[in-house]
Amino acid sequence: MKEVLFKVECYQIQGAVFDVYREMGAGFLETVYQECLEKEFTLRDIPFISQQRLPLSYKGSALKQTYVADFVCYSSIIVEIKAVSATTGEHQAHVLNYLKCTGFRLGLLVNFGCHPKATVQRFLM
C-alpha cells in the first residue's frame, strides 16, 4: 500500500478549508476566502506564505513573468483557491504548472464556490 504524500499536513489544511466554508458559506470573492484562510492557518499554526511569487524560466533562462500562488504551506504544498461553481481544466493546469515551476510534489485546488461544501482536489507531480 502506498503512503499518502503529506497526509497530516494535507488533513490540517483541509480542516482549515472546511472551517472557513462552514463559517462563510459560498458566494464570496476569492479575496475574502484568501483572508479567511490566512486567519484560520494562523489560528491552527499552519505555516504559510500568502501570494508567493514563483519564478519561471524558458529553456533555462529566467523570465520576467512570475506565477503568484495563493498559498505555499509547510514550505512544500501549493494551495490554489477558487470561488467558482465548478473548477475546470484551466484551474487544474494552473496547479500543475505551479508544481512544475517549483519542483514541489503536492498541490491542492480548493473551491469555495460550490454548494453544499467546499471541494479540495489533490495533484501530485
C-alpha positions as CSV (number, residue, x, y, z in Angstrom):
1,M,0.0,0.0,0.0
2,K,1.3,3.4,-1.0
3,E,1.9,6.1,1.7
4,V,-0.2,9.3,1.1
5,L,2.1,12.2,0.5
6,F,1.9,14.9,3.3
7,K,-1.1,13.1,4.8
8,V,-1.1,15.0,8.2
9,E,-0.3,18.4,6.6
10,C,-3.0,17.9,4.0
11,Y,-5.5,16.9,6.6
12,Q,-4.7,20.1,8.6
13,I,-5.1,22.3,5.5
14,Q,-8.4,20.6,4.6
15,G,-9.7,21.1,8.2
16,A,-9.0,24.9,7.9
17,V,-10.7,25.0,4.4
18,F,-13.8,23.3,5.7
19,D,-14.0,25.5,8.8
20,V,-13.8,28.6,6.6
21,Y,-16.6,27.2,4.4
22,R,-18.8,26.4,7.5
23,E,-18.4,29.9,8.7
24,M,-18.7,31.8,5.4
25,G,-20.5,29.5,3.0
26,A,-20.5,30.0,-0.8
27,G,-20.9,33.3,-2.7
28,F,-17.9,35.5,-1.7
29,L,-15.0,36.5,-3.9
30,E,-11.7,34.6,-3.7
31,T,-10.1,37.5,-1.9
32,V,-12.5,37.0,1.1
33,Y,-11.6,33.3,1.3
34,Q,-7.9,34.2,1.0
35,E,-8.1,36.5,4.0
36,C,-10.2,34.0,6.0
37,L,-7.8,31.1,5.2
38,E,-4.9,33.3,6.4
39,K,-6.6,33.8,9.7
40,E,-7.5,30.1,10.0
41,F,-4.0,29.0,9.1
42,T,-2.6,31.3,11.8
43,L,-5.1,30.0,14.4
44,R,-4.1,26.5,13.6
45,D,-0.3,27.2,13.5
46,I,-0.1,26.1,9.8
47,P,3.0,27.6,8.3
48,F,2.2,29.5,5.1
49,I,3.2,32.2,2.8
50,S,0.4,34.1,1.1
51,Q,0.6,35.4,-2.5
52,Q,4.0,33.7,-3.0
53,R,5.7,34.7,-6.3
54,L,7.1,31.7,-8.2
55,P,9.9,32.3,-10.7
56,L,9.5,31.0,-14.3
57,S,12.1,30.1,-16.9
58,Y,12.2,29.3,-20.6
59,K,15.0,26.9,-21.8
60,G,17.0,27.6,-18.7
61,S,16.7,31.4,-18.9
62,A,14.7,33.3,-16.2
63,L,11.6,35.1,-17.3
64,K,10.4,38.5,-16.0
65,Q,6.9,37.0,-15.6
66,T,6.1,35.1,-12.4
67,Y,3.2,33.0,-11.2
68,V,1.6,34.0,-7.9
69,A,0.4,31.1,-5.8
70,D,-2.4,31.8,-3.3
71,F,-0.5,29.9,-0.6
72,V,2.5,27.8,-0.1
73,C,2.0,25.8,3.1
74,Y,4.7,23.9,5.0
75,S,7.2,25.2,2.5
76,S,6.2,22.4,0.2
77,I,2.4,22.4,-0.6
78,I,0.8,24.7,-3.2
79,V,-2.7,25.7,-2.3
80,E,-4.7,27.4,-5.0
81,I,-8.2,28.8,-4.2
82,K,-11.1,29.4,-6.4
83,A,-14.7,30.6,-5.8
84,V,-16.5,29.3,-8.9
85,S,-19.4,27.0,-9.4
86,A,-17.1,24.3,-10.8
87,T,-13.4,24.0,-11.4
88,T,-12.1,23.5,-15.0
89,G,-9.1,22.0,-16.7
90,E,-7.6,25.5,-16.8
91,H,-7.7,25.7,-13.0
92,Q,-6.1,22.3,-12.8
93,A,-3.5,23.3,-15.3
94,H,-2.5,26.2,-13.1
95,V,-1.9,24.0,-10.1
96,L,0.2,21.5,-12.3
97,N,2.2,24.5,-13.7
98,Y,2.9,25.7,-10.1
99,L,4.2,22.3,-9.2
100,K,6.3,22.1,-12.4
101,C,7.9,25.5,-11.8
102,T,8.6,24.9,-8.1
103,G,9.6,21.3,-8.1
104,F,7.0,20.7,-5.3
105,R,5.2,17.4,-5.4
106,L,1.7,18.3,-4.0
107,G,-0.8,20.9,-5.0
108,L,-4.3,21.4,-3.7
109,L,-7.0,23.1,-5.7
110,V,-9.7,24.4,-3.3
111,N,-13.1,25.6,-4.5
112,F,-15.3,27.6,-2.1
113,G,-17.9,28.5,-4.8
114,C,-19.7,25.2,-4.9
115,H,-22.7,24.2,-2.7
116,P,-23.2,22.3,-0.3
117,K,-19.5,22.1,0.6
118,A,-16.0,23.3,-0.4
119,T,-14.0,20.9,-2.5
120,V,-10.3,20.0,-2.4
121,Q,-8.6,18.3,-5.3
122,R,-5.1,16.8,-4.8
123,F,-2.5,17.0,-7.6
124,L,0.8,15.1,-7.5
125,M,3.9,15.6,-9.6
